[in-house]
């Protein structure tokens, strides 16, 4: 038996995101209500395996039309009569669009607006979709806590009013952008140095479910201490690499991974190393160290 899961998501172009001391940029994004503030990531969609999910997407943004897309999930678009549309169309200003999908496979996924890619993604029109497995009595599937790290880069030149204030164009003409040179690197909408850790040292013997999402345009590599043990849950197991210096995870743009993390053998002062890597040159553009414990 499948359960019906209904969601309202609002697309807007009036967000503001503080990303540093006295630095606030304009963003686009998805919220759950008219009064909701844009966050990175945006509205979270949560379902359980087997659910039938329906989304009412209300586009109140002033810019070009937008839509919803998930690479690993088949989003069907429906008209006002609930009929599946043979040809998908972006949703225009002050119009509702209707989507549905079947939550077939448990995991963590990125959804976003594919119009004017990669601009809308960089602007903030993305969110995380979590499909939980069916209920189980096994304690092996019950971590002490769950943590989401959704990482991305920001090029502030892409967030100026001149670019983000582009007037509505029914043809959805692509936006002209400067060369992408990010100058801020974020996890969950905050600079990496603001991240306080993965697990309380008091609870180090309890496993953590870590959901990793790359909503940026660079390759993101996460290096764990040598004594940390990781167990693959979902995503692509090729992204989880075991080496002599410990596990590392590599996520290309749009990729997601779920792992159990076991920290009981890890020293209190160890760090997790986050690398943001330019995909063509393969050069590390930014390095961050995050404490394992807080």
N, C-alpha and C positions, 0 to 999 in steps of 0.2 A: 504494500500500500504506500502510495506517495502522498506527501503532505503539500498543501499549497502555501507558498511563501510569497507575499506581496511586498513590494518596496516602492517608495517614492524617492527619486533622485533628482536634484535640481542643478542644472548647469548654469554657471555665472561667470562673468568677466570682471568682477569688481572686488576681487580678493586682495588682501595685503598680508605679506609674510615678513616678520622680523627675522633677519638671518645673521645679525651681528650687532655689535655695539653701535647704536645710532644709525643702523642700516635697515631700511624696510623697503621691500620691492613690491611692485604690483604683480598679481598673479590671476590666473583663471582657476576654476576648480569645481568640484562636485560637493554639494551639501545635502543634508537630510531635510532641511526646512528653509522657509523664506528668510528667517532670522539667523540661520546658521552661518558661521564664519568659515571661510575657506581654510583647509588644513592640508598638509602633505603627509601621508596620502589623504585622499578625499573620502567620501562616503564608503563605509565598509559594507560589503554584501556578505552575509553569513547564511549558510544553508547546511542541510545534512544530506548525505548520500540518498538518492531516491526522490528528493524534493523536486517539485515543479515550481520554478521561480518565475514570477512576473514582475516586470519593472515598468513603472510609469515614469518616464524621463521628461521633465519639464524644462525646456531651454529658455531661461530668462536672460541669457547673455545678449549683449548688444552687437557682437561681432558676427563673423561668418557662421553659417549653420554647422552643427556638430552632431555626433552620433556616439553610440557605445559599441565597443568591440573588445573581444577577448580572443587571443590567438588559439588557446587550447579549448575553448568552449564555443559551441555553436549557438550564437545569439540569433533567434528568429525575430524578425520585426513584424509587428501586427498593426493593422489599421484600427480605426475606432470601432469597427464591428467585430473585432477580435479575429479577423481573418489573416492568415499568414501572407505577407507581401512577397510576391515573386521577385521584385526588384527593391532592394533596400535603398532608402533615401535618408540624407541627413535631416536633422530637425531644425527648423527655422525659429527665429526669435518669437517668443511667447506662444510656442506651439508644443503640444504634448506628443511624444513618441512612445510607442509601446513595444516592449521586448519580452521574450520569454526564453527559458532554457531549462534543460533537465540536468540536475546535479548528479552526474553519473559517476564521477571519480573523485574521491577525497583528495584534498591537497590545497595549496595556496596558489593563487593566480593573480595576474595583473590585468585590469581592464582599463581602457582609456578611450579618448576620442581620436580616431585615426585621421580625421581631416587635417590637411596642411601639416602632415607628419614631417619632421618631428616637433613642429612648433607647439601644437596643442599639448603634447606630452610634456615638453619642457615648461610650458606655461603653467601646468598644474592640473590639467584635466585628466587625472588618473586616480584610481582607487584599488583596493585589494579585495579580492573575492576569496572567501574561505569556505571550503566544503569539508565538513567534519564527517568522519566515518560513522557508520551505523553503530548504535549503542552496543557496547561489549562489556562483559563482566571481568575481562582480563585486566589485571592491574598493570600489565606490561604497557598498556596504551594510555595510562593516566599519569602524566608528568606532574611535578609539584607546581610548576607554573609554565605559562606560555609567554613568549616574547616575540614581537614582530620588529624586524629591522628592515625598513624600506629605505633604500639609499638612492641618492641621485646627485647630480651636479647642477649648478646654476651659473649661467652666463648672464650677468646683470644687463648686458647690452641688448639682450633679447626681451628684457622686461621694462623697457622704456614706454612712456605713454605714446610716443610716435609709432611704435610697433604694435603695442597691445591695444591701442585705441583705434585700430583700423576700422573704417566705417563698414557697415553691413553691405555685403555684396551677394546678390542672389546666385551668381555664378560660382561662388566659393573660390574666387581667384587666389592662387597661392600667395602667401605673404613673403616679401623679399627680406632676407635675413643676413646679418653680417656673419663672418666666419665664426664658428663655434669655438670659443675659448673660455671655458668655465673658470670662475674665480671663487666660487664657494662650493663646498662639498658637505652634503647633509645626510643625516639619518633621521627618519621620521620628522622631517621639516626643521631640524635643528642642526647646527654645526656639530661635527663629529666630537669635538672636545667637550661638548655638553653632555655626552652620553656617560652615565655614571657606572655602568657595568652590567654584567649578565645575570649575576646571582649573588645573593647574600652569602658572605663567608660562613655565617652561622649554619646555613642550610646547604653547604657544599656537597653533602652526600646525596642530595636529592637531584634527580635528573630534570633537565629543562627542555621543553619543546621550543626550538628556535625556528621561526619562519623568516626566511631571507628573500627579499624582493629587490631586483634591480630595475628601478623606474627611471634611470638615467640613460645616457647615450654612450658612456664609456664602459669598459670591462671592469667589473668590481671583483677584487680578490681578497678573501678573508683568510688570514693565517692564524690558526689556533696554537696554543702552547703544546709542546711535545707530549705532555702528560694528560692532555684532554682527550677523551674518547668520544667519537661521534658515531651515530648509527643513522643510516639513511632511512627516510620515511617516504618522501614523495618528491617528484620533480624528475630530473635526469641524474642517475647515479654517476654519470661521467663527469659531472661538475664537482663531485666530492673526490678529492685526490689524497691518498695516504702517502706520506713520505717520511724519511728519517728524522725530520725536524717537526713532525706532527702533521695533522690534517690541514688541508687548505681547500677552500671552496672558490670556484671561479664562476661568475655569472655574467653572461653577456646581456645586452640591453633587452629588457622584457622578461628575462628568465627568473624563475623562482625555485626555491628549494626548502624542504622541511627536514630537519634533523633532530634527533635526541642528542643532547650534550651531557656528558658525565664528567664532573669536575672534582670528584673526591680526592684525586691524586695530584691536583694542581696546586702549586705554591701560591700563597696569598698575594704576592706582588707581581704575578704574571700578567702579561698584556695580550690582547687580541689585536692583530695588526691588519688594518684596512688599507688597501691600495686601490686607487682609482687610476686606471691605465688607459691611455689613448689607444683606440683599437687599431689604427693604421700603423703608427710608428712603434707600437708596443712599449712606449716609454711610460714610466710611472709619473703621472701629473701631480699626485698628492698622496701623502702617507699620513695615516692617523693611528694612534695607539689608544686602545680602549681598555680600561682595567677589567679583568675577568670578574672580580668581586667588588661589591660596593659595601 
